[in-house]
């Protein structure tokens, strides 16, 4: 096939494309004459990205803290991007499910192995100074992390362990929301009073959370796994991949975060309190809340000892 023929084929393909959306092919071709060539820095928006790090203090290690958390949020977005595709596929094949789960897990593996950047990448003295300017903000307020949880498992598995027996699939989302495990980090269940941390978090994201809870109620990762052929659901490699994701998110990632918090918050100069004022140990440690995405894939002994000896 000669160059002229290839050229004509491309023109016909473009005409078909633009005709389908009621557009004039000639107009679009004319536009190409005046468009600028793409560059790496324009495509990636490098200048905008590198100007998003705004320090509140003059302490150099605050920049490490800011960039690390921004990287986390970008990885959370990548995870949600893959989850969205998987969960909105009506009947995913086992191959497709496995591929998407692999991508999601690799992103979380990357997150869990990155904690050394925080643990050993800042001077304690600097952290204890600039953290005072962060109050009452907290990493607890990462909305994307909550969305990942909602999209990964049945809602009952995110309910505070003390209240799971009183909540089922017919419970209104609003009521379930008030009993999510992380409410314990900033809510006095005797008085019902919420901390400023929770109040601001909910003011910004509650509607989005409630909509997401409903959207993923029947299409979350666990539900998609249960749509696979029964034989594939018992495949040892796939089951282990599901268990790996569950453990990585709910134990490995959490404990990495916890150990970093211990180093800085419980240092000799620290006051032992999180910037948001939460009871961070009971909120973070897996053994207290037993956050488990796929409990059916673990033995009773594993469930009973969840988060112990790590």
ABEGO torsion letter per residue (X at the ends): XBAAAAAAAAAAAAAAAAAAAGBBAAAAAAAAAABBBBBAAAAAGAAAAAAABBBABABAAAAAAAAAAAAAAAAAAAAAAAAAAAAABABBBAAAAAAAAAAAAAAAAAAAAAAAAAAAABBAAAAAAAAAAAOABBAAABAAAAAAAAAABBAAAABBAAAAAABBAABBAAAAAAABAAAAAABBAAAGBBBAAAAAAAAAAAAAAAAAAAAAAAABAAAAAAABBAAAAABAAAAAAAAAAAAAAAAAAAAAAAAAAAAAAABAABAGBBAAGBBAAAAABAAAAGBBABAAABBAAAAAABGBGX
